[in-house]
Amino acid sequence: MVQITELTHRQGLSRPTADTPRAGPADDSRETTRRTRHGHVDPAYTSGYCSHMPDYHDDLRLAHVLADAADAATMERFKALDLKVETKPDMTPVTEADKSAEELIRGQLQRARPRDAVLGEEFGSEGSGPRRWIIDPIDGTKNYVRGVPVWATLIALMERGEGGDRPVVGLVSAPALNRRWWAAEGLGAFTGRSLTSATRLQTSQVARIQDASFAYSSLSGWEERDKLSGFLDLSRDCWRTRAYGDFWPYMMVAEGTVDICAEPELSLWDMAACAVIVQEAGGRYTGLDGRPGPHSGNAAASNGLLHEDLLSYVGDNRG
């Protein structure tokens, strides 16, 4: 048995006891671990990637430092009248703030983690090795351009193991909302403004689709994937639907304020940070094909209790 490391009182985060309840069942896939009532890793649910639980405290602290730098850069240009906006080949916008934030993060990673690889939305892939940082400097660039405060910097660390790459650290920072969320494998998920001022996240315990709050981004992607019928059926059967979009619905799932969300087309940098936060909050994060983690080019996230129901409506195996 291996003792799971928890964030300490010295860092301002409460230590859960052996009897602390989780708000939903953990994903019993290879992407997560489960604890016994004594706080150890249950061997029936070990991830299969390694024989011990690494300590990601330093990586999590670094992610906060990176986010602080990115927040300063993006907020400085938010709502600037002379903001420079270009159109990328995929017809999506990119601003000078996207580029400068990613450059700042890459520069700090080069100094702090020179052996780690980096993948970013604006400047692609650099380096190789078992550890790779995934960066979306501004998730929600269209909102950023229009002055809508719902955008965030997404930072994740992925590690390679026997079962493939998995996200082990994730941070989402939305400075215009004055919000930040983060998680690390085995350490739980939290929200707050810093490691010394945080609240632990837990997903909801809603167990019926009829009682569920469902969040999504838009209708067009579902129609393009020939999944609009299932999407509309789910929308009708749910208690409530809202199109929050981008990173926010996944953070709401982790907080327990939304129960399910899904998107039909995403990139790795859109998903890696969100995946580990949802999972560490007690939820499940898969592709529409049911594959755990941020590897399918699309996403389904839930409190865990509703995941199979969610996939029955919008999953790839829907009849």
C-alpha positions in Angstrom: 0.0 0.0 0.0 1.1 3.5 -0.7 0.2 6.5 1.3 -1.4 9.3 -0.7 0.1 12.8 -0.2 -2.4 15.5 0.8 -2.0 19.3 0.7 -0.9 20.3 4.2 -2.4 22.7 6.7 0.8 24.8 6.3 -0.3 25.5 2.7 -3.7 26.7 4.0 -5.7 23.7 2.7 -7.8 21.4 4.9 -6.7 17.8 5.1 -9.7 15.4 4.5 -10.2 12.7 7.0 -10.7 9.0 6.2 -14.5 9.6 6.6 -14.7 12.7 4.3 -17.4 11.9 1.8 -16.9 12.4 -1.9 -19.8 13.9 -3.8 -19.9 11.2 -6.4 -18.2 8.0 -7.3 -14.7 8.3 -8.7 -14.2 7.2 -12.2 -13.2 3.5 -12.1 -11.1 3.9 -15.2 -7.4 3.9 -15.5 -7.4 7.6 -15.3 -8.1 7.8 -11.6 -7.3 6.2 -8.3 -9.5 5.3 -5.4 -8.8 5.6 -1.7 -9.5 3.0 0.9 -11.1 4.3 4.1 -7.6 4.5 5.6 -6.4 6.9 3.0 -4.4 4.5 0.9 -4.5 3.7 -2.8 -6.9 0.8 -3.4 -5.0 -1.7 -5.5 -8.2 -2.6 -7.4 -8.2 1.0 -8.8 -4.6 2.0 -9.2 -4.0 3.8 -12.5 -1.7 1.2 -13.9 0.8 3.9 -15.0 3.2 3.6 -12.1 3.7 1.7 -8.9 3.7 4.7 -6.6 2.0 8.1 -6.3 4.4 10.9 -7.2 4.3 14.2 -5.3 3.1 17.0 -7.5 3.2 19.8 -5.0 6.1 21.6 -6.7 4.5 21.3 -10.1 1.3 22.7 -8.7 3.1 25.6 -7.2 4.8 26.3 -10.5 1.5 26.2 -12.3 0.3 29.0 -10.0 3.4 31.1 -10.7 2.9 30.6 -14.5 -0.8 31.6 -14.1 0.1 34.7 -12.2 2.4 35.8 -15.0 -0.2 35.0 -17.6 -3.0 36.8 -15.7 -0.9 40.0 -15.6 -0.3 39.9 -19.3 -3.8 39.1 -20.4 -5.5 41.6 -18.0 -3.2 44.4 -19.2 -4.6 44.1 -22.7 -8.2 43.0 -21.9 -10.6 45.6 -23.4 -7.7 47.6 -24.8 -8.9 49.7 -27.7 -5.7 49.0 -29.7 -5.8 45.2 -29.2 -4.3 43.5 -32.2 -6.4 40.6 -33.5 -5.4 38.2 -36.3 -7.3 35.3 -37.9 -5.6 31.9 -37.9 -5.8 29.4 -40.8 -8.6 27.6 -38.9 -10.5 30.9 -39.0 -10.4 31.4 -35.2 -9.1 34.6 -33.8 -5.7 35.1 -32.0 -4.7 38.2 -30.2 -1.4 39.7 -29.1 -2.3 38.7 -25.6 -2.7 35.0 -26.5 0.8 35.1 -27.9 2.5 37.1 -25.2 0.9 35.0 -22.4 2.1 31.7 -24.0 5.6 33.2 -24.6 5.7 34.1 -20.9 4.7 30.6 -19.8 7.1 29.0 -22.1 10.0 31.2 -20.9 9.4 30.4 -17.3 9.0 26.7 -18.0 12.3 26.7 -19.9 14.0 28.1 -16.8 12.2 26.0 -14.2 11.6 22.7 -16.1 14.1 22.7 -19.0 13.8 18.9 -19.5 10.0 19.0 -19.9 8.2 19.2 -23.2 5.7 21.9 -24.0 2.6 22.0 -26.2 0.8 25.3 -26.7 -2.1 26.4 -28.8 -0.2 29.3 -30.4 3.3 28.0 -30.9 2.9 24.2 -31.1 5.1 21.5 -29.7 8.6 21.8 -28.3 10.9 19.2 -26.7 10.2 15.5 -25.9 10.1 13.3 -22.9 7.7 11.7 -20.4 6.5 15.0 -19.0 4.7 17.6 -21.1 3.1 20.9 -20.2 -0.1 21.8 -22.1 -1.0 25.5 -22.5 -4.0 27.3 -23.7 -3.0 31.0 -23.1 -6.6 32.3 -23.6 -9.4 29.8 -23.7 -12.4 31.8 -24.9 -10.5 34.2 -27.2 -13.7 35.3 -28.9 -15.1 36.4 -25.5 -11.8 38.2 -24.8 -11.9 40.1 -28.1 -15.5 41.3 -27.4 -14.8 42.3 -23.8 -16.8 39.4 -22.3 -15.0 38.3 -19.0 -15.5 34.6 -19.5 -12.1 33.5 -20.6 -9.2 31.7 -18.9 -5.6 30.5 -19.1 -5.4 26.7 -19.0 -2.2 25.0 -17.8 -1.8 21.3 -17.4 1.1 18.8 -16.9 0.8 15.4 -18.5 2.9 12.4 -17.7 3.6 9.3 -19.8 3.2 5.9 -18.4 2.4 2.3 -19.3 -1.2 3.3 -20.3 -0.2 6.4 -22.2 -0.2 10.1 -21.3 -2.5 11.3 -18.6 -3.0 14.8 -17.0 -1.6 14.9 -13.5 -1.8 18.7 -12.8 -4.3 21.2 -14.0 -5.0 24.8 -13.4 -7.6 27.1 -14.8 -7.3 30.9 -14.1 -10.0 33.3 -15.1 -8.7 36.7 -13.8 -11.5 38.8 -15.2 -13.9 36.7 -13.1 -11.5 36.7 -10.2 -11.6 32.9 -10.1 -9.1 30.1 -10.2 -9.4 26.3 -10.0 -6.7 23.7 -9.7 -6.0 20.0 -9.0 -3.2 17.5 -8.9 -3.5 13.7 -9.1 -4.0 12.3 -5.6 -4.2 15.8 -4.0 -7.8 16.7 -4.7 -9.3 19.7 -6.5 -9.7 23.3 -5.2 -10.8 26.8 -6.0 -9.6 30.1 -4.7 -7.1 32.7 -5.5 -4.0 31.0 -4.2 -2.7 27.8 -2.5 -3.1 29.5 0.9 -6.8 30.6 0.3 -8.8 27.7 -1.2 -11.9 25.6 -0.9 -12.0 21.9 -1.8 -14.2 21.0 -4.8 -16.7 18.2 -4.9 -19.1 17.2 -7.6 -22.9 17.0 -7.1 -24.9 14.0 -6.1 -27.7 14.4 -8.6 -28.5 11.0 -9.9 -31.3 11.5 -12.4 -31.2 13.2 -15.8 -34.6 14.7 -15.0 -33.0 16.6 -12.1 -29.7 17.5 -13.9 -28.3 20.8 -15.0 -26.7 20.4 -18.4 -24.1 22.9 -19.9 -22.8 23.1 -23.4 -21.2 25.6 -25.8 -23.2 25.7 -29.0 -25.5 23.8 -31.3 -23.5 23.9 -34.5 -20.9 21.3 -33.6 -23.5 18.8 -32.7 -25.2 19.2 -36.0 -21.9 18.8 -37.9 -21.3 15.5 -36.1 -24.8 14.3 -36.8 -25.5 14.2 -33.0 -28.0 17.1 -32.9 -31.0 14.7 -32.3 -29.4 13.2 -29.2 -28.3 16.6 -27.9 -31.9 18.0 -28.3 -33.3 14.9 -26.6 -30.9 15.4 -23.7 -31.8 19.1 -23.5 -35.5 18.3 -23.3 -35.1 15.6 -20.6 -32.8 17.6 -18.3 -34.1 19.9 -15.6 -32.1 22.9 -16.9 -29.8 23.7 -19.8 -27.4 26.7 -20.2 -24.7 27.5 -22.9 -21.9 28.7 -20.7 -19.2 27.6 -23.0 -15.4 27.0 -23.0 -13.8 26.1 -19.7 -16.5 27.3 -17.4 -19.0 24.4 -17.5 -16.3 21.9 -16.6 -15.4 24.0 -13.6 -19.1 24.1 -12.6 -19.2 20.3 -12.8 -16.2 20.2 -10.5 -17.9 22.7 -8.1 -21.2 20.7 -8.2 -23.2 23.6 -9.6 -23.7 21.8 -13.0 -24.1 18.1 -13.2 -23.2 17.2 -16.8 -21.6 18.9 -19.8 -20.3 17.9 -23.2 -18.7 19.3 -26.3 -18.4 17.7 -29.8 -15.0 19.1 -30.9 -12.0 20.1 -28.8 -8.2 20.2 -28.8 -5.9 18.7 -26.1 -5.1 22.2 -24.7 -8.9 22.8 -24.2 -9.2 19.7 -22.1 -6.1 18.6 -20.3 -6.4 21.0 -17.3 -10.2 20.6 -17.1 -10.0 16.8 -17.1 -7.8 16.4 -14.0 -9.8 19.0 -12.1 -13.1 17.3 -12.8 -11.7 13.9 -11.9 -10.1 15.0 -8.6 -13.4 16.6 -7.6 -15.0 13.2 -7.8 -16.4 13.3 -11.4 -15.7 11.6 -14.7 -14.2 13.0 -17.8 -14.1 11.1 -21.0 -14.5 11.5 -24.8 -17.9 10.9 -26.4 -16.5 7.4 -27.1 -16.3 6.8 -23.4 -12.5 6.8 -23.4 -11.2 8.3 -20.2 -9.2 11.5 -20.3 -8.7 14.3 -22.8 -7.7 12.1 -25.8 -10.8 11.8 -28.0 -11.1 15.3 -29.6 -14.3 15.9 -27.7 -15.5 15.7 -24.1 -18.2 14.4 -21.8 -17.9 15.4 -18.1 -20.2 14.6 -15.2 -20.5 14.1 -11.5 -19.9 10.4 -12.2 -23.4 9.3 -11.3 -24.9 10.5 -14.6 -22.0 9.7 -16.9 -23.5 6.6 -18.6 -26.8 8.4 -19.0 -25.0 11.4 -20.6 -23.2 9.1 -23.1 -26.5 7.3 -23.9 -27.7 10.6 -25.4 -24.6 12.1 -27.1 -22.0 9.3 -27.0 -20.6 7.6 -30.1 -22.5 4.4 -29.3 -25.9 6.0 -29.2 -28.4 3.7 -31.0 
